[in-house]
Amino acid sequence: MSMRLKFEMAIISFSVVISFVGYGSEVDSFTNRYQNLVTLRDDIDVINDQINYYIDLALEKSNTQSSSQCLDVKGVVENARKFLGAHWRSQTGAGYYKENNLYRWLKYDGPISRNYTGVKNSVYRDFTIFESPSLAGVSMFHDTMGALLKHGNIIVGSDKYTHFFNRGKKYWKNYYGLGKESRMIRSEKQRERYMLDMGNYSEESLFGSKSTGVASFGDLAANFQGMRFWNKFAGTGADIVTGIVPSPYIQCQANKWVQIERVDMRDWVNASWDEALNCSKYKNAIMANKVKKRIDQLKRNDPTRLYECPVDMLKIWSTKQVFGRFYEELVNVAPYDFIPESKQSWKEPNYKDYMDKEDQKLLESHHNLGNVVNDNYDPDDDEIEDD
């Protein structure tokens, strides 16, 4: 067996694993789009109720973990994240989070209106197992496509909530210097760049295009909004876009955490989460052309409607007001864009490259630099996240 074939088989094997535990998921916002906009209910109020229920459970758990004083807010965030984000426990059924997890509730169990477009009926159906191990390979045993939900007049994949709560938490830790590595980056601008680069890497690595063949800007937008959500949840600091410190969702009162404001996902979901409005990139030109072929077929079958991304340019342009200077980082309006091979990298961004030169030198002589550079860092926050 050649080295190249061994390498490709290793990618396929890894993709099978991550897809079965909740990663490598995609949605098709094009096929049956206009039928879904008519037939699906907008159940965002029901979803809001469930999210606030899980937050209540997280606060209850947090308050039992520390009776004499409020549990550190980062611990509360992690408790909430386990209820709200997808992780291996929600897939394997290992314990409590199998039945109490928003990922499963949205995709399978919750009493909400949803629809599915399976891989074999989707615009991705022509991908080969070597192009998309997750979609073309795993789907032979277990369809990895997410559920489609209607929010207002957009279609959102259930996977966007996973990105919002899971990857959004990583963005939050990286930007505010609360992570094991980001705490060592003194400059806020450099932490911002590190956060965005890590997000781009996640979409172009084995957890994104190298597994599914698709690099989703909708995922990046959900990640970013999730970072802003967790900042408001915890009351960490100024919002990255507005520069204003938001009033938190939770507060420590009489040594107990209480929720003082309900979460309403209308504050966070927007057109950028709809992949027919915020265009994805593909692993290569061949895969982009395969998607184009299927979308052209949709247009021929229904010539009075728009199917090429973005199906509504004004709607996606409206998100400039949401993202400000980050709009071009998070939104793509090129319908069949692909990632040039020269820009595809297996190398994860290294936090050291974002540090000041003086801090890099200090790192070499001080193994505990993080506690020197960033007073916000808590060593107990170095948990291994399973997202």
C-alpha positions in Angstrom: 0.0 0.0 0.0 1.4 3.4 -1.0 2.1 6.1 1.5 -0.6 8.3 -0.1 -3.2 5.6 0.1 -2.3 4.9 3.8 -2.6 8.6 4.5 -6.0 8.8 2.8 -7.3 5.7 4.6 -6.1 7.3 7.9 -8.2 10.4 7.1 -11.2 8.2 6.3 -10.8 6.3 9.6 -10.5 9.4 11.6 -13.5 11.0 9.9 -15.6 7.9 10.7 -14.8 8.3 14.4 -15.5 12.1 14.6 -18.7 11.8 12.6 -20.1 9.1 14.9 -19.5 11.3 17.9 -21.1 14.4 16.6 -18.5 16.1 14.3 -18.3 16.2 10.6 -22.0 17.2 10.3 -23.3 19.3 7.4 -26.7 20.5 6.2 -28.2 21.2 2.8 -30.0 24.5 2.9 -30.8 24.4 -0.9 -32.7 21.2 -1.6 -36.4 21.6 -0.6 -35.6 25.1 0.7 -38.8 26.8 -0.3 -40.9 23.9 0.8 -39.3 24.0 4.2 -39.9 27.7 4.5 -43.6 27.0 4.1 -44.1 23.8 5.9 -41.8 24.1 8.9 -43.0 25.9 12.0 -40.8 28.6 13.6 -40.3 27.0 17.0 -37.6 29.4 18.3 -39.7 30.1 21.4 -39.8 26.4 22.2 -36.1 26.2 21.7 -35.6 29.2 24.0 -37.6 27.4 26.7 -35.4 24.4 26.4 -32.1 26.4 26.5 -33.2 28.2 29.6 -34.3 24.9 31.2 -30.8 23.6 30.6 -29.2 26.7 32.0 -31.4 26.2 35.1 -30.0 22.7 35.4 -26.5 24.0 35.0 -26.9 26.6 37.7 -28.5 24.0 40.0 -25.5 21.7 39.5 -23.0 24.6 40.0 -24.7 25.6 43.2 -24.3 22.1 44.6 -20.6 22.1 43.8 -19.9 25.0 46.1 -22.1 25.6 49.1 -20.1 28.3 50.9 -19.6 30.6 48.0 -20.5 30.9 44.3 -18.6 28.5 42.0 -16.1 30.3 39.8 -18.0 31.5 36.7 -15.8 29.5 34.4 -17.0 26.4 36.1 -20.6 27.5 35.6 -19.9 28.2 31.9 -18.5 24.6 31.5 -21.5 23.1 33.3 -23.8 25.0 31.0 -21.8 24.1 27.9 -22.2 20.4 28.7 -26.0 20.7 28.5 -26.0 23.0 25.5 -23.2 21.8 23.3 -22.7 18.4 21.5 -20.0 16.2 22.9 -19.2 12.5 23.0 -21.5 11.8 25.9 -24.5 12.9 24.0 -23.7 10.4 21.2 -22.5 7.4 23.2 -25.1 7.5 25.9 -22.5 7.7 28.6 -24.5 8.9 31.6 -26.6 12.0 32.3 -25.9 14.1 29.3 -27.3 11.4 26.9 -30.8 12.5 27.9 -30.1 16.1 28.9 -28.4 17.7 25.9 -29.5 20.3 23.4 -27.8 18.6 20.5 -29.9 15.5 20.7 -33.0 17.5 21.6 -32.7 19.6 18.5 -31.8 16.8 16.1 -34.0 14.0 17.4 -36.0 14.3 20.6 -37.5 17.8 21.0 -41.1 18.5 20.1 -40.1 21.0 17.4 -40.7 21.2 13.6 -37.6 19.9 11.7 -36.8 18.3 8.4 -33.8 16.3 7.1 -32.2 16.1 3.7 -30.0 13.0 3.7 -26.7 12.9 2.0 -28.0 10.7 -0.8 -30.6 13.4 -1.7 -28.4 16.4 -1.0 -26.3 18.7 -3.2 -23.3 16.8 -1.7 -24.4 13.4 -3.1 -21.7 13.2 -5.8 -18.8 13.5 -3.3 -16.6 10.3 -3.2 -15.4 8.7 0.0 -11.9 10.0 -0.6 -13.2 13.6 -1.2 -15.6 13.5 1.8 -15.0 10.6 4.2 -17.6 11.9 6.6 -20.5 12.5 4.1 -19.8 9.9 1.5 -18.3 7.2 3.8 -20.1 7.4 7.2 -23.4 8.0 5.5 -23.4 4.4 4.3 -24.0 3.5 8.0 -25.2 6.6 9.7 -26.4 9.8 8.0 -24.3 12.7 9.3 -26.5 15.5 8.0 -28.0 17.8 10.6 -31.7 18.7 11.1 -33.1 21.7 9.3 -35.0 24.3 11.4 -36.9 27.4 10.4 -36.2 30.7 12.2 -38.2 33.6 10.7 -37.5 33.4 7.0 -34.2 31.6 7.1 -33.2 27.9 7.3 -30.7 27.0 10.0 -29.0 23.7 10.6 -29.1 22.1 14.1 -25.3 21.9 13.8 -25.1 25.7 14.1 -26.3 25.5 17.7 -23.4 23.1 18.4 -21.0 25.6 16.9 -22.6 28.4 18.8 -22.3 26.8 22.2 -19.2 24.6 21.8 -16.8 26.4 19.5 -18.2 29.7 20.7 -16.9 28.8 24.2 -13.4 28.2 22.7 -13.6 31.6 21.0 -14.6 33.2 24.3 -11.6 31.7 26.1 -9.2 32.6 23.4 -10.3 36.2 23.0 -10.5 37.0 26.7 -7.3 35.2 27.5 -8.9 32.5 29.7 -7.4 29.5 27.9 -4.3 27.5 28.6 -2.5 29.0 25.6 -4.3 32.2 24.9 -3.5 33.5 28.4 0.0 33.9 27.2 -0.9 36.3 24.5 -0.8 39.7 26.1 -2.1 41.8 23.1 -5.9 41.8 22.7 -5.5 42.3 19.0 -3.2 39.3 18.8 -5.7 37.2 20.8 -8.4 38.3 18.4 -6.3 37.1 15.4 -5.5 33.9 17.2 -9.2 33.2 17.9 -10.2 33.8 14.3 -7.3 31.8 12.9 -8.1 28.9 15.2 -11.7 29.0 13.9 -10.6 29.0 10.3 -8.3 26.1 11.0 -11.1 24.1 12.5 -13.1 24.6 9.3 -10.2 23.6 7.0 -8.9 20.7 9.1 -10.1 17.2 9.9 -13.0 18.7 11.7 -14.1 20.6 8.6 -13.2 20.4 4.9 -10.7 17.6 5.1 -13.4 15.4 6.6 -16.6 16.7 4.9 -15.2 18.6 2.0 -17.1 21.7 3.1 -15.7 24.7 5.0 -18.7 26.5 6.3 -18.8 30.2 6.8 -22.1 29.7 8.6 -20.2 27.7 11.2 -17.7 30.5 11.6 -20.5 33.1 12.1 -22.2 30.8 14.7 -18.8 30.4 16.5 -18.4 34.1 16.6 -21.9 34.8 17.9 -21.3 32.0 20.5 -18.2 33.9 21.8 -20.4 37.0 22.3 -23.1 34.9 24.0 -20.7 33.4 26.5 -19.3 36.8 27.2 -22.7 38.1 28.1 -23.5 34.9 30.0 -20.5 35.3 32.2 -20.1 39.1 32.2 -16.5 38.8 31.2 -15.8 42.1 29.5 -16.5 44.4 26.6 -18.3 42.9 23.6 -15.8 42.5 20.7 -18.1 44.4 18.2 -19.8 47.1 20.3 -17.1 47.7 22.9 -19.9 47.7 25.5 -19.9 45.5 28.6 -23.2 43.6 28.4 -25.4 42.9 31.4 -24.9 39.2 32.2 -27.4 36.5 32.0 -26.4 35.1 35.5 -25.5 36.7 38.8 -24.1 35.5 42.1 -26.6 36.3 44.8 -26.4 35.1 48.4 -23.6 32.6 47.4 -25.8 31.1 44.7 -25.9 31.6 40.9 -29.2 32.8 39.6 -30.4 33.6 36.1 -31.5 37.3 35.9 -32.2 37.4 32.2 -33.7 34.8 29.9 -31.8 33.8 26.8 -33.6 34.6 23.5 -31.9 33.1 20.5 -33.4 35.9 18.3 -30.6 38.0 19.8 -28.0 35.7 18.3 -29.3 33.9 15.2 -29.1 35.8 12.0 -28.9 35.3 8.2 -25.3 34.3 8.3 -26.2 31.0 9.9 -28.1 30.0 6.7 -25.8 28.3 4.3 -27.9 29.3 1.3 -27.2 32.9 2.2 -23.6 32.6 3.7 -21.8 30.6 1.1 -19.5 27.7 2.0 -16.1 27.0 0.5 -15.2 23.5 -0.8 -12.0 21.5 -0.5 -11.2 21.8 -4.2 -12.7 23.0 -7.6 -13.9 19.5 -8.5 -16.1 19.3 -5.4 -17.3 22.9 -5.9 -18.4 22.0 -9.5 -20.2 18.9 -8.2 -22.3 21.1 -5.9 -22.9 23.6 -8.7 -24.2 20.7 -10.9 -26.8 19.8 -8.3 -27.8 23.4 -7.7 -28.1 23.9 -11.5 -30.5 21.0 -11.5 -32.6 22.6 -8.7 -32.8 25.7 -10.8 -33.9 23.8 -13.9 -36.6 22.0 -11.9 -37.8 25.2 -10.3 -36.8 28.1 -12.6 -38.9 30.8 -10.9 -36.9 30.7 -7.6 -33.3 31.4 -6.7 -31.0 28.6 -5.6 -27.5 29.9 -6.1 -25.9 31.2 -2.9 -26.6 33.8 -1.8 -30.3 33.4 -2.6 -31.0 36.8 -1.1 -28.0 39.3 -1.2 -29.8 42.0 0.8 -30.5 39.7 3.6 -26.9 38.6 4.0 -25.6 42.1 3.6 -27.8 43.1 6.6 -25.5 41.1 8.8 -22.8 43.9 8.4 -24.7 45.7 11.2 -24.2 42.6 13.4 -20.6 41.9 12.7 -19.1 45.3 11.9 -15.5 45.1 11.0 -15.6 41.3 11.2 -18.1 40.9 8.3 -15.6 39.9 5.7 -14.1 37.3 8.1 -17.4 35.6 8.7 -19.4 36.0 5.5 -18.7 34.7 2.0 -20.9 35.6 -1.0 -19.0 33.6 -3.7 -21.2 30.6 -4.5 -18.7 28.0 -5.6 -15.5 29.1 -3.8 -12.9 26.6 -3.0 -9.7 26.5 -0.9 -6.6 26.8 -3.0 -4.2 24.0 -2.3 -1.5 26.5 -1.5 -3.6 27.7 1.4 -4.6 24.3 2.8 -2.5 23.5 5.9 -2.4 20.7 8.4 -0.6 23.0 10.8 -2.6 24.3 13.7 -1.9 27.9 14.6 0.7 28.1 17.4 -0.1 30.5 20.2 3.6 31.4 20.4 3.5 33.0 17.0 1.0 35.5 18.4 3.0 36.5 21.5 5.2 39.6 21.8 8.8 38.8 21.2 9.7 39.8 24.7 7.1 37.4 26.0 8.4 34.7 23.8 11.8 35.2 25.4 10.3 35.2 28.8 8.4 32.0 28.0 11.7 30.2 27.4 12.9 31.1 30.9 9.6 31.0 32.8 7.5 27.9 32.5 4.6 29.5 34.3 4.4 32.6 32.1 0.6 32.5 31.8 0.1 33.5 35.4 2.5 36.5 34.8 1.0 37.7 31.6 -2.7 37.4 32.3 -4.2 37.7 35.7 -7.6 36.5 34.4 -6.2 33.0 34.0 -7.2 30.3 36.4 -5.2 27.0 36.3 -8.4 25.1 37.2 -9.8 26.2 33.8 -7.4 23.9 31.9 -10.1 21.2 31.5 -10.0 19.0 28.4 -13.2 19.8 26.5 -14.8 17.0 24.6 -16.3 19.1 21.8 
